[in-house]
C-alpha cells in the first residue's frame, strides 16, 4: 500500500468524495428537469438515472471517516481542539457562507417552508432546508463533531476479532432495525410530516460512518477481500439496482423522486455495493501508482465546496437557458446543465480558495 498518513496522493476516501460529489450534481439536475413535467418515458428514465446516482451521501460519509481515521490514527480527545479548528475553516465556514447566499440571494430554493422572520430564518439556516442539498450538511457536520467517538471506536474495535465482529454485527442489525422503524413511522407513515428531520440525523447514516471508520484500520484485509470478491459485489449492485427501480416504478406516474429514499434495505445494499466497487478501484489505482491519483486528490480537496455551490450554479444555468431548453429537449438539458454545473462548481471552489488565501496573505504581509 502506498497510502500513508502523510501521503499526498489519493486514498479511498478521496475516491468516495469525488464520486459522490460528481453524482450528487446529477441528482439536482434530474430533480429540476422532472419538475417541468416531461412525458412518461422521460420521467421513467429520470427515475432510473436518479436511482443509479443515489449513493452519494453514504459514499461521502464513508470517505470522510476513512480519510479522517487515516490521517488521525493516534488522535485523542486532547487533539479535538486542533482538529475542530481545521474543520471549522474547511467545512463550517464555507457552509455558513453558502447557506447565507442561498437564503438571501435565491430564497426560492428553500425546502418545506420559507423563512418569514428572524426565528424562522435561523431555523432554516441550521436545519438544512435553505436549499435542496443542504440537509446533507446538517447530517455530515454531526459526524465531524462526534469524531472523538470514532477515533476511540477505530482503536477499540480492532484490538480483537471478537470486538470487530461484534461491532459489525451490532451496526448491521441496529441499522436495519432503524430502517424498519423509518419505513413504518416516517416513509408514508403516520409521522411522515412531523419526523421528516430524521433523515438528517447522523443515526440515519451511521452504518457508513462506522464502516468507513474501520475500513482504514483493516484496509489491507479489505483490499484482499475486494480483489477476490469484487465480482460478487458487482452482481449485488446490479440486483439491488433492479430492486430499487422496481420499488420506484411501483408508485407509478408522475414519478416522484421523494419515493427514492436512502432509508430502505434495497438502497442501503446498493450504496454499500457502490462503496465496495469504488474502494476496489481506488485500491487498484494505488497498487498501480496510477496517474489519476493526483487529479483525484486535487478534486477531493475541493469536492465539498463544489458540492455546496452546485445548486447555485445550476440555478444560474437554468435561468440563462436551461428552463427554455427543457421545454423541447429534456435529455439535452440534463446533459448540458449537468456538465456546466460540474465545471462551474469545481472552478468556483478552486478560485474562491486561492483568492481567499491571496487576500489573507496580503492582509498578513
Buried (B, 14 or more C-beta within 10 A) or exposed (E): EEBEEEBEBBBBBBBBBBBBBBBBBBBBBBBBBBEEEBEEEBBBBBBBBBBBBBBBBBBBBBBBBBBBBBBBEEBEEEBBEEBBEEBEEBBBEBBEBBBEBBBEEBBEBBBEEEBEEEEEBEBBBEBBBBBBBBBBBBBBBBBBEEBBEBBBBBBEBBEEEEEBEEBBEEBBEEBEEBBEEBBEBBBEEEEEEEBBBBBBBBBBBBBBBBBBBBBBBBBEEBBEBBEEEBEEBBEBBEBBBEBBBEBBBEBEEEBEBEBBBBBBBBBBBBBBBBBBBBBBBBBBBBEEEBEBBEEBBBBBBBBBBBBBBBBBBBBBBBEEEBBEBBEEEBEEBBEBBBEBBBEBBBBBBBEBBEEEEEEEEEEEE
